[in-house]
Amino acid sequence: MKTFYLLLIASAYAAWSVSAGAQQPQADAADKAGSPWVIRTYRVEPLSLRNILPLAIGESIPPSPPGTKAPVLSDFPISPHEFLALPSADASEKEWAAHIERTSTVLARILDSLGAPGLRDHAFLYDARTSTLAVRTTKDALGELEPVMKWLNSKIPHDLTFVVHVVQADTASIRSLVEETTGLSDHTLDWKRCTEWLATGKAKSVGRYQWDSRCGMKAELRSGQESVPLKALQVDASGRVLAIRDEPRSAVHLEADPEDPADKFSESTLQIVDVPFHFCFDYAPPVERMEKITGLLGNSTIEAPMLDYEGTSLNTRVSMYVGTQRLLTVWRPRGKPEFAGGDVMQAAFLQVIAQPVCPPENTNLADLLRKHAGPPPALPKTTPAASSTGPDPSDIYRRVYKVPSRFAEVLKLPEGDSDVKEKLEVGGITFPEDSGEATYLSATNSLMVRTTHASYERLEAYIKEVSGPTAQLASTTAYLIEGDSAAIQELAAQTRGQADHSQTWARAQKLIETNALRVVEVTRSEARLNHRASLEFGTTRHNAGEILLKDPVKKQVAPSGNEKENETKPAKDNDTPAKPLAVHDKSAIAANTPVTLEIENSFEGTRMEWETLENTEDRETVELLLQFYHDTAPIASPQPAPSPGAIIPAGLPKTRFHYSGITSMTKIRSGTTRLMGSWKKGEATAPDGRELSQALFLRVDVIPFEAQRF
């Protein structure tokens, strides 16, 4: 009997989670008007919280009164492997009543620990096979039950669908998207505008990609032409040439590694997803060219195939609302005749859709609970309030709030549950002298408070102030402009001694409208605060690099046994490897040492790396670490004529023409624009002979993402 009882307890301790597709509980159609009792149905997965909720069911401590079997929570976790099924259809009423009673006792205890107390007289019926939970409760108790069930929704396993759209339109249209999405947490309306452009021919789709992944699991998609670039050439003493290939490269490579919301956003019912994201998109096919290499093999000339890629690459970590669209980035493509005019841009949108992984619901469970649970107990009568103007400010209420983990960090709470009444009083929250209480439950990130109605408004404001937003994203927009040096210098002079250069940028925009200045590049990308991101678009070229000697294999003498003396063995980990040597004469080949020619790659175009660091003292201000590079002409590598039979370094230091770069760290306020730098554009001049300069303006917007509090 005791074993049977423990199995029943284990079955009731099903870690449950509410389906995201039915976040609102299913109301029972048979609820009687005027009755305080209602039946609600939830989706409950038995294994979803199996290793997350550190609670277990044990026998009562201290012992229960004689004749009771009320279990209590113990502080050690268990992982039940099976759950008892519902009684059979021909089971007696006594068997049904016993099953419901024991299940209700255990679930009421667990819900009490999660922040929904006072449910011991309420009835529960759980079907583990279909992951369905039916609850008979009171309308008043729903206020405390619903937050717990919604919190459990964030623990349910979900599949995520990622959808990426790449569109192409004229430069003015893409730049308008950048302006209109600035500072917004939802870009769905702007994507809708893009769909209208696609329908009318104003824009065209150059790629649409979709793939699925489970929360917490990495998934990738590859598409388009796959090429294998050359990594190195190796020549041995006999003159044989070996081509060493690099990793294959796909024209489209998308990778998402979504964070498990159970770890990060336990208060959000999967409203927000946090996604480390890699986006690599070649907007033109690779160009193959043959590079001649002399001196590597005597007087012979080797032609090695080299590949040049035209594309964009983004590595970031974004937060976004589930189901919404987000403008990932924009860029100016190159490498095709249609791009030669420079009046075409492309943009990438991302959408994340979540769907719960649940078995079909048992739609008869509510009827079974109503049929077999017996009549509900009578509730104590309450005296109607004398006034209908609202609750008495002095009345004492008990409420449960879901707070993010940041709440405990800011208040510097110890691990485990904590009494936070004194800390809240320091924050200006008042409590009744004898009956007030405030407890933080670490297992569920819950704050259970008992105080007067008048204190709750201040309490809610304090929780929001301390907790901050669920997630924060930094949107970074860069404008590279070019024009007469005198105009650029005048703009730079106006920014000196000021932290906010927004007015100067407004003047620059007016000069752009009159064609006194022109926009060279506009780019936008986003990343979570305190995370590094990078963006580049342009040409990746492969060129012959330095000629190196392969690391020699060390010889070791066998100490004894049947091993051959002077046997050649690979070097051990703790041996000091021989350093690669640049070869400048043909004696290397004579030494029986293979010669390796490494293939290098260089990037030409626009590249930006940045990281925005959170400022805990002022959430509207961030510290910005920035590296920005821009090439206005191809990189050149002058090659001297080799002497007959000589082996020379195939790759010499590159020479950058009209290259600009900025490495900086500064503080910038959200919503403002900063002139990061200005410079003369090499030896370039305007058609009329005027000297040209460039300037980089950068705008940062901190975008909060608020999960619905319940």
DRENVOLUM-874138 format. One line per 5 residues: their letters; for each residue z, x, y of C-alpha. Coordinates in Angstrom, 3 decimals. Last residue first. Layout:
REM DRENVOLUM-874138
A = Z/X/Y; ...
REM end
This chain:
REM DRENVOLUM-874138
FRQAE = -14.643/1.728/38.553; -16.266/4.291/40.809; -20.064/4.329/40.839; -21.199/7.925/40.722; -21.898/9.495/44.074
FPIVD = -24.594/12.124/44.418; -24.226/14.183/47.570; -27.276/15.815/49.200; -26.713/19.021/51.165; -29.794/19.573/53.318
VRLFL = -31.050/23.066/54.179; -33.913/23.789/56.596; -35.652/27.157/56.835; -37.988/28.492/59.508; -39.997/31.648/58.787
AQSLE = -42.006/33.259/61.572; -45.392/34.977/61.753; -47.136/37.155/64.316; -50.711/37.607/65.482; -52.069/39.933/68.194
RGDPA = -54.878/38.449/70.237; -58.417/39.722/69.644; -60.276/36.465/70.219; -60.720/35.949/66.481; -56.935/36.388/66.027
TAEGK = -55.556/39.731/64.924; -54.284/41.236/61.685; -52.918/44.784/61.757; -49.666/43.833/60.049; -48.655/40.271/60.867
KWSGM = -45.930/41.049/63.391; -42.555/39.698/62.417; -40.175/36.731/62.672; -36.970/35.888/60.807; -34.670/33.244/59.337
LRTTG = -35.148/30.698/62.114; -32.645/28.050/61.043; -33.010/24.286/60.686; -30.114/21.831/60.514; -29.400/18.947/58.151
SRIKT = -26.531/20.658/56.359; -24.989/23.477/58.344; -26.028/27.048/57.678; -24.048/30.132/56.832; -25.978/33.346/56.298
MSTIG = -27.141/35.823/53.697; -30.473/37.588/54.017; -33.342/39.294/52.254; -36.642/38.761/54.046; -40.109/39.919/53.053
SYHFR = -43.527/40.328/54.617; -46.699/41.859/53.197; -49.794/42.369/55.298; -51.145/44.918/52.796; -49.005/46.012/49.879
TKPLG = -49.844/49.351/48.290; -49.008/49.644/44.608; -47.414/52.778/43.214; -49.771/54.400/40.713; -50.630/53.018/37.299
APIIA = -52.905/54.896/34.938; -50.790/58.038/35.005; -53.200/60.817/34.087; -54.443/62.285/30.808; -56.996/64.992/31.460
GPSPA = -60.198/65.421/29.455; -62.420/65.720/32.491; -60.447/65.402/35.769; -59.497/61.895/36.745; -60.833/60.254/39.906
PQPSA = -57.888/58.954/41.913; -56.945/55.270/41.530; -55.987/53.246/44.606; -53.827/50.245/43.647; -54.293/47.376/46.088
IPATD = -52.196/44.197/46.392; -54.262/41.276/47.591; -53.838/40.019/51.162; -51.438/37.654/52.954; -48.502/38.372/50.668
HYFQL = -45.206/36.532/51.184; -41.685/37.314/50.058; -38.427/35.427/50.675; -34.975/36.335/49.380; -32.134/34.079/50.473
LLEVT = -28.387/33.749/49.964; -27.157/30.695/51.862; -23.509/29.887/52.501; -23.061/26.170/52.875; -21.761/23.866/55.612
ERDET = -21.305/20.091/55.390; -18.561/20.494/52.798; -16.369/22.379/55.267; -13.315/24.171/53.869; -14.616/24.209/50.290
NELTE = -17.876/25.869/51.341; -20.228/25.580/48.377; -22.674/28.412/47.828; -26.404/27.896/48.204; -28.528/30.270/46.145
WEMRT = -32.059/31.359/46.898; -35.175/32.989/45.512; -38.541/32.529/47.198; -41.976/33.833/46.261; -45.314/33.365/47.973
GEFSN = -48.529/35.015/46.817; -49.341/38.116/44.825; -47.368/38.991/41.701; -47.677/42.179/39.693; -47.908/42.663/35.962
EIELT = -47.636/45.898/34.049; -49.391/46.952/30.876; -47.806/49.916/29.130; -49.948/52.793/27.882; -48.323/54.291/24.820
VPTNA = -49.059/57.748/23.430; -48.265/58.443/19.797; -46.653/61.849/19.159; -48.444/64.276/16.847; -47.864/67.081/19.386
AIASK = -51.615/67.489/19.932; -51.673/64.079/21.547; -49.113/65.142/24.113; -50.962/68.348/24.964; -53.653/66.284/26.682
DHVAL = -52.080/66.571/30.106; -50.100/64.468/32.595; -47.852/62.407/30.330; -44.943/60.465/31.794; -42.002/60.897/29.460
PKAPT = -39.874/58.204/27.902; -36.249/59.356/27.549; -35.106/60.393/24.101; -32.510/58.061/22.741; -28.868/59.205/22.641
DNDKA = -27.577/58.366/19.213; -24.897/55.671/19.088; -27.295/53.010/17.859; -28.627/55.258/15.133; -32.056/56.849/15.284
PKTEN = -34.485/55.896/12.578; -34.561/58.079/9.504; -36.885/60.818/8.322; -35.603/62.491/5.209; -34.781/66.148/5.770
EKENG = -33.304/66.303/2.317; -34.242/63.604/-0.085; -31.542/61.204/-1.063; -30.387/61.584/-4.613; -26.833/62.408/-3.665
SPAVQ = -25.552/64.594/-0.875; -25.321/65.075/2.907; -28.807/63.787/3.749; -30.233/65.771/6.656; -31.300/63.717/9.695
KKVPD = -34.570/63.635/11.566; -34.880/61.637/14.768; -37.850/59.385/15.425; -39.413/60.119/18.817; -39.448/57.479/21.561
KLLIE = -43.133/56.767/22.310; -44.550/58.993/25.043; -45.487/57.047/28.111; -48.637/56.330/30.134; -47.660/54.305/33.198
GANHR = -49.253/50.939/33.955; -52.591/49.298/33.348; -52.797/46.073/35.310; -51.971/42.418/34.752; -52.138/40.150/37.797
TTGFE = -49.991/37.105/38.547; -51.557/35.101/41.356; -49.855/32.572/43.616; -46.892/30.242/43.544; -43.262/31.232/43.261
LSARH = -39.955/29.405/43.153; -36.483/30.612/42.242; -33.047/29.048/41.850; -29.470/30.319/41.806; -26.620/27.879/41.241
NLRAE = -23.493/27.438/43.380; -24.706/24.097/44.748; -27.247/22.427/42.518; -30.866/23.250/43.276; -33.755/21.857/45.264
SRTVE = -37.289/22.838/46.211; -39.636/22.496/49.116; -42.561/24.582/50.262; -44.714/24.728/53.334; -47.052/27.663/53.865
VVRLA = -49.322/28.951/56.638; -48.544/26.317/59.255; -50.528/26.890/62.426; -49.545/27.572/66.020; -51.285/26.657/69.278
NTEIL = -53.041/23.966/67.257; -51.708/21.222/69.592; -49.696/19.643/66.752; -48.437/23.082/65.732; -47.166/23.710/69.255
KQARA = -45.266/20.424/69.058; -43.789/21.487/65.721; -42.637/24.784/67.259; -40.770/22.877/69.954; -38.970/20.838/67.260
WTQSH = -38.173/24.095/65.436; -36.518/25.401/68.598; -34.469/22.219/68.801; -33.371/22.623/65.180; -32.224/26.215/65.682
DAQGR = -28.537/25.590/65.006; -26.345/28.711/64.909; -27.192/29.888/68.413; -26.848/33.304/70.083; -30.558/34.016/69.918
TQAAL = -32.652/30.997/69.007; -34.688/30.756/72.222; -35.775/34.401/71.948; -37.359/33.728/68.554; -39.438/30.894/69.985
EQIAA = -40.659/33.155/72.798; -41.517/35.898/70.310; -43.613/33.482/68.271; -45.520/32.325/71.375; -46.164/35.913/72.533
SDGEI = -47.277/36.958/69.060; -49.991/34.288/68.975; -49.721/32.238/65.840; -48.354/31.861/62.347; -45.884/29.550/60.628
LYATT = -43.998/29.794/57.330; -41.965/26.615/56.818; -39.306/26.534/54.095; -37.462/23.443/52.854; -34.276/23.836/50.806
SALQA = -32.538/20.807/49.272; -28.993/21.617/48.176; -27.619/19.245/45.545; -24.055/18.065/45.265; -22.503/16.263/42.317
TPGSV = -19.765/13.682/41.752; -18.993/13.636/45.448; -15.616/14.727/46.825; -12.477/14.372/44.759; -9.913/14.961/47.485
EKIYA = -11.447/12.718/50.146; -12.476/10.026/47.679; -8.996/9.943/46.161; -7.421/9.834/49.635; -9.602/6.914/50.729
ELREY = -8.652/5.020/47.576; -4.960/5.721/48.177; -5.128/4.598/51.830; -6.570/1.259/50.753; -4.119/1.055/47.871
SAHTT = -0.937/1.410/49.901; -0.782/-2.159/51.261; -1.015/-3.593/47.762; 2.250/-1.931/46.843; 2.553/0.759/44.187
RVMLS = 1.909/1.485/40.526; -0.763/4.107/39.922; -2.610/5.296/36.825; -5.072/8.104/37.636; -7.610/8.722/34.911
NTASL = -9.560/11.848/33.981; -9.675/10.544/30.403; -7.802/13.224/28.463; -6.178/14.571/31.643; -4.141/11.460/32.375
YTAEG = -2.743/11.666/35.938; 0.379/9.577/36.529; 1.536/7.780/39.677; 4.702/5.665/39.869; 6.502/3.262/42.187
SDEPF = 9.331/1.080/40.838; 12.486/2.357/42.550; 11.558/3.405/46.079; 8.280/1.557/46.279; 5.469/4.054/46.918
TIGGV = 3.750/5.350/50.044; 0.586/7.456/50.078; 0.357/9.934/52.968; -1.112/12.949/51.174; 2.365/14.418/50.685
ELKEK = 3.236/11.155/48.938; 0.282/11.740/46.627; 1.668/15.127/45.600; 5.092/13.577/44.963; 3.642/10.834/42.756
VDSDG = 1.479/13.216/40.743; 3.307/13.066/37.391; 1.058/15.101/35.131; -0.774/14.769/31.823; -2.171/17.928/30.252
EPLKL = -2.942/21.256/31.860; -1.172/21.922/35.130; -2.288/20.252/38.373; -3.613/22.320/41.248; -4.201/19.246/43.464
VEAFR = -7.755/20.457/44.138; -8.370/21.310/40.489; -6.962/18.033/39.175; -9.237/16.004/41.449; -12.189/18.260/40.603
SPVKY = -12.048/16.853/37.070; -13.546/13.668/38.447; -11.404/10.551/39.075; -11.311/7.189/37.320; -8.735/4.911/38.887
VRRYI = -6.265/2.627/37.103; -4.223/0.005/38.903; -0.714/-1.460/38.767; 0.290/-3.827/41.540; 3.433/-4.360/43.608
DSPDP = 3.478/-7.108/46.228; 4.518/-5.916/49.698; 1.081/-6.409/51.226; 1.157/-10.060/50.018; -2.207/-10.874/48.578
GTSSA = -4.701/-12.885/50.593; -4.815/-15.731/53.138; -4.358/-18.345/50.432; -0.646/-18.810/51.073; 2.193/-20.125/48.913
APTTK = 0.946/-18.307/45.836; 1.000/-20.382/42.698; 4.018/-19.789/40.440; 3.126/-18.163/37.154; 3.663/-19.564/33.687
PLAPP = 4.153/-17.095/30.900; 1.198/-16.897/28.523; 1.069/-18.776/25.240; -0.221/-16.794/22.316; -3.867/-17.025/21.285
PGAHK = -4.747/-19.399/18.430; -5.855/-17.789/15.178; -7.847/-14.608/14.874; -10.100/-15.922/12.096; -12.593/-18.238/13.790
RLLDA = -12.645/-16.732/17.283; -12.967/-13.219/15.883; -15.740/-14.265/13.508; -17.571/-16.026/16.348; -17.355/-12.887/18.496
LNTNE = -18.653/-10.754/15.611; -21.733/-12.874/14.968; -24.071/-10.863/17.223; -23.524/-7.683/15.226; -25.475/-5.282/17.426
PPCVP = -28.334/-3.154/16.165; -27.506/0.556/15.783; -26.942/2.642/18.908; -28.623/5.668/20.487; -28.496/4.928/24.190
QAIVQ = -31.606/5.277/26.384; -31.765/7.430/29.493; -34.779/7.909/31.782; -35.294/11.083/33.825; -38.078/11.205/36.428
LFAAQ = -39.578/14.353/37.919; -42.263/14.635/40.612; -44.517/17.664/41.166; -46.638/18.206/44.279; -50.033/19.761/44.999
MVDGG = -51.718/20.855/48.203; -55.295/20.865/49.499; -56.563/21.917/52.944; -56.769/25.651/52.162; -60.552/25.647/52.288
AFEPK = -60.803/27.684/49.089; -58.923/25.157/46.967; -62.032/23.283/45.795; -63.608/26.609/44.847; -60.756/27.305/42.410
GRPRW = -58.205/30.142/42.319; -55.523/28.934/44.714; -53.012/26.103/44.929; -50.712/25.384/47.911; -47.274/24.302/46.712
VTLLR = -44.820/21.404/46.501; -41.494/21.065/44.657; -39.310/18.825/42.523; -39.816/15.492/44.282; -37.379/13.246/42.411
QTGVY = -37.976/9.810/40.905; -35.151/7.527/39.827; -34.249/6.293/36.351; -31.024/8.262/36.035; -29.771/9.500/39.390
MSVRT = -30.422/13.165/39.993; -28.882/16.598/39.654; -31.087/19.673/39.603; -30.866/23.168/38.174; -33.731/25.474/39.069
NLSTG = -36.516/27.684/37.804; -39.905/26.942/39.342; -43.245/28.578/38.548; -46.613/28.010/40.187; -50.029/29.038/39.014
EYDLM = -53.039/31.324/39.096; -53.088/33.807/36.235; -54.969/37.107/35.986; -55.709/38.486/32.541; -56.636/42.050/31.574
PAEIT = -58.943/43.109/28.748; -58.889/46.889/28.180; -62.001/49.043/28.460; -61.322/52.534/27.176; -63.180/55.534/28.553
SNGLL = -63.544/58.639/26.427; -63.109/62.216/27.631; -59.978/62.729/25.541; -58.340/59.421/24.715; -56.154/58.259/27.615
GTIKE = -58.166/60.101/30.230; -60.003/57.069/31.502; -58.919/53.434/31.540; -61.467/50.827/32.603; -60.129/47.355/33.305
MREVP = -62.062/44.438/31.863; -61.521/41.090/33.538; -60.278/37.746/32.271; -59.488/35.003/34.757; -56.884/32.461/33.696
PAYDF = -57.708/28.782/34.266; -56.550/27.230/37.553; -53.506/25.087/38.460; -51.257/26.927/36.030; -47.928/25.083/35.841
CFHFP = -44.538/26.532/34.920; -41.512/24.281/35.440; -38.089/25.275/34.112; -35.186/22.844/34.530; -31.399/23.045/34.216
VDVIQ = -30.617/19.325/34.279; -27.499/17.499/35.511; -27.827/13.771/34.960; -26.220/11.050/37.070; -25.570/7.405/36.222
LTSES = -24.420/8.354/32.741; -21.344/6.137/32.864; -20.164/8.204/35.894; -16.552/9.220/35.385; -17.088/11.605/32.486
FKDAP = -19.609/13.551/34.499; -19.527/17.110/33.224; -18.593/17.365/29.557; -19.348/13.837/28.387; -22.453/13.997/30.532
DEPDA = -23.921/16.573/28.108; -25.955/18.883/30.311; -29.710/18.580/30.112; -31.681/21.662/29.016; -35.211/20.953/30.206
ELHVA = -38.334/23.055/29.666; -41.888/22.569/30.874; -44.675/25.019/30.092; -48.216/24.207/31.176; -51.055/26.733/30.983
SRPED = -49.397/28.214/27.936; -48.565/31.918/27.594; -48.347/33.706/24.278; -45.843/36.594/24.112; -47.381/40.042/24.617
RIALV = -49.927/41.746/22.399; -49.944/45.378/21.348; -53.494/46.748/21.103; -53.733/49.793/18.828; -56.217/52.579/19.560
RGSAD = -56.943/55.102/16.797; -57.569/58.638/18.018; -56.149/60.471/15.029; -53.143/61.597/17.066; -52.132/58.017/17.820
VQLAK = -53.142/55.842/20.764; -51.076/52.826/21.819; -52.123/50.139/24.284; -49.527/47.785/25.774; -48.606/44.172/26.531
LPVSE = -52.025/42.503/26.529; -51.990/38.834/27.423; -52.098/36.075/24.818; -53.648/32.868/26.135; -52.865/29.210/25.540
QGSRL = -54.988/26.617/27.309; -53.256/23.335/27.995; -49.838/22.084/26.947; -46.308/23.175/26.195; -43.252/20.908/26.221
EAKMG = -39.636/21.966/25.940; -36.301/20.652/24.756; -32.740/21.945/25.078; -29.934/19.766/23.728; -26.828/18.569/25.622
CRSDW = -28.104/15.039/26.023; -30.788/14.448/23.386; -34.343/15.263/24.376; -37.602/13.415/24.887; -41.006/14.444/26.249
QYRGV = -43.478/13.260/28.881; -46.234/15.003/30.845; -48.712/13.826/33.457; -51.104/16.313/35.047; -53.740/16.718/37.733
SKAKG = -53.465/13.185/39.086; -55.642/12.539/42.089; -54.877/11.566/45.656; -56.643/9.442/48.271; -58.556/7.765/45.455
TALWE = -57.252/4.279/46.214; -55.160/3.902/43.052; -53.894/7.482/43.221; -52.867/7.016/46.845; -50.977/3.866/45.860
TCRKW = -49.254/5.795/43.067; -48.280/8.428/45.628; -46.693/5.763/47.820; -44.620/4.649/44.831; -43.522/8.263/44.435
DLTHD = -42.255/8.125/48.000; -40.316/4.955/47.236; -38.733/6.598/44.179; -37.509/9.655/46.081; -33.773/9.011/45.653
SLGTT = -31.059/11.361/46.936; -32.631/11.721/50.366; -32.078/14.655/52.756; -35.768/15.327/53.342; -37.898/12.924/51.318
EEVLS = -39.949/11.773/54.317; -40.754/15.249/55.628; -41.825/16.685/52.276; -43.905/13.621/51.478; -45.617/13.964/54.869
RISAT = -46.460/17.552/53.939; -48.236/16.275/50.843; -50.312/13.853/52.923; -51.232/16.423/55.583; -52.301/18.989/52.980
DAQVV = -54.764/16.701/51.254; -53.804/15.410/47.849; -53.005/16.644/44.358; -50.508/15.078/41.974; -48.351/16.496/39.189
HVVFT = -46.245/13.905/37.374; -43.332/14.886/35.128; -41.550/12.402/32.848; -38.406/13.377/30.968; -36.977/10.916/28.454
LDHPI = -33.299/11.346/27.663; -31.700/10.283/24.409; -28.111/9.233/24.693; -24.994/9.730/22.616; -22.149/7.549/23.942
KSNLW = -19.433/9.365/25.823; -20.343/8.104/29.306; -19.918/4.547/28.039; -16.304/5.326/27.212; -15.609/5.364/30.922
KMVPE = -17.078/1.895/31.171; -14.739/0.686/28.426; -11.727/2.166/30.180; -12.693/0.747/33.569; -13.295/-2.702/31.992
LEGLA = -9.880/-3.005/30.340; -7.801/-2.735/33.508; -9.477/-5.527/35.474; -10.225/-7.373/32.256; -6.488/-7.915/31.809
DKTTR = -6.436/-10.747/34.365; -9.212/-12.614/32.581; -7.220/-12.428/29.395; -8.297/-10.754/26.178; -10.116/-11.465/22.955
VALTS = -12.101/-8.342/22.144; -15.202/-7.907/19.986; -16.405/-4.404/19.094; -19.810/-3.587/17.636; -20.984/-0.313/16.119
TRADY = -23.118/-2.069/13.484; -21.448/-0.509/10.434; -18.185/0.093/12.305; -17.567/-3.625/12.848; -14.458/-3.963/15.017
LFAHD = -12.364/-7.047/15.651; -9.717/-6.953/18.355; -7.114/-9.551/19.401; -4.784/-9.390/22.399; -1.004/-9.683/22.159
RLGPA = -0.571/-5.909/22.299; -2.939/-5.530/25.279; -0.388/-4.566/27.961; -1.806/-1.207/28.919; -5.398/-0.205/29.782
GLSDL = -5.170/3.426/30.919; -6.511/5.447/28.009; -3.142/5.664/26.261; -2.835/1.871/26.376; -6.319/1.588/24.951
IRALV = -5.179/3.643/21.961; -2.121/1.489/21.348; -4.122/-1.735/21.706; -6.679/-0.353/19.279; -4.006/0.300/16.646
TSTRE = -2.304/-3.077/16.906; -5.581/-4.980/17.071; -6.888/-3.351/13.895; -3.677/-4.207/12.029; -3.683/-7.815/13.197
IHAAW = -7.411/-8.332/12.671; -7.254/-7.080/9.068; -4.112/-9.089/8.282; -5.648/-12.272/9.713; -8.844/-11.796/7.738
EKESA = -6.936/-11.219/4.496; -4.743/-14.295/5.103; -7.786/-16.390/5.935; -9.148/-15.547/2.512; -12.141/-13.338/1.934
DASPL = -15.362/-15.074/0.849; -17.463/-13.484/3.621; -16.131/-10.042/2.805; -13.573/-8.361/5.010; -15.066/-6.053/7.633
ALFEH = -15.761/-2.503/6.551; -13.176/0.244/6.569; -14.087/3.385/8.450; -15.094/6.752/7.035; -14.796/10.409/7.922
PSIPF = -11.795/10.186/10.220; -11.501/13.192/12.535; -7.907/13.916/13.474; -6.394/15.381/16.606; -2.718/16.354/17.044
DSLVP = -0.481/14.967/19.800; 0.554/11.753/18.111; -0.233/8.240/19.209; 1.880/5.436/17.799; 1.637/3.155/14.792
AKTGP = 3.445/-0.199/14.596; 4.386/-0.903/10.990; 7.330/-3.151/11.591; 9.830/-4.491/9.024; 12.796/-2.489/10.193
PSPPI = 12.590/-1.430/13.853; 10.127/1.357/14.527; 11.047/4.952/13.817; 11.140/7.265/16.825; 8.356/8.204/16.460
SEGIA = 6.206/5.542/14.808; 3.815/6.639/12.101; 0.650/8.443/13.060; -2.623/7.689/14.825; -4.503/10.465/16.527
LPLIN = -5.602/11.499/19.983; -7.667/14.404/21.259; -10.690/12.252/22.256; -13.738/14.494/22.171; -14.272/15.415/18.530
RLSLP = -14.861/11.929/17.173; -15.768/10.361/20.481; -19.255/9.235/19.465; -18.362/8.851/15.805; -17.362/5.188/15.504
EVRYT = -19.880/3.919/18.088; -18.715/0.810/19.961; -21.020/-1.677/21.656; -18.911/-4.221/23.495; -18.338/-7.959/23.088
RIVWP = -16.040/-9.981/25.341; -13.921/-12.993/24.454; -11.971/-14.852/27.135; -8.420/-16.198/27.481; -7.054/-17.585/30.772
SGAKD = -8.601/-20.975/29.975; -9.870/-22.950/32.967; -13.341/-23.375/31.532; -13.377/-22.452/27.895; -15.245/-19.335/26.899
AADAQ = -17.718/-20.420/24.207; -20.682/-18.531/25.635; -18.885/-15.235/25.180; -19.516/-12.732/27.928; -21.345/-9.566/26.892
PQQAG = -19.737/-6.623/28.597; -21.664/-5.057/31.518; -22.873/-1.610/30.618; -25.310/-3.135/28.167; -28.175/-0.639/27.963
ASVSW = -25.698/2.140/28.527; -23.938/1.059/25.343; -20.173/1.224/25.487; -18.459/3.993/23.583; -16.052/3.937/20.647
AAYAS = -14.090/6.550/18.827; -13.071/4.565/15.822; -9.312/4.655/15.353; -9.451/1.261/13.720; -10.768/2.825/10.560
AILLL = -8.016/5.406/10.555; -5.378/2.693/10.827; -6.954/0.758/7.994; -6.998/3.878/5.892; -3.328/4.426/6.686
YFTKM = -2.486/0.882/5.543; -4.359/1.283/2.267; -2.506/4.518/1.626; 0.845/2.813/2.356; 0.000/0.000/0.000
REM end
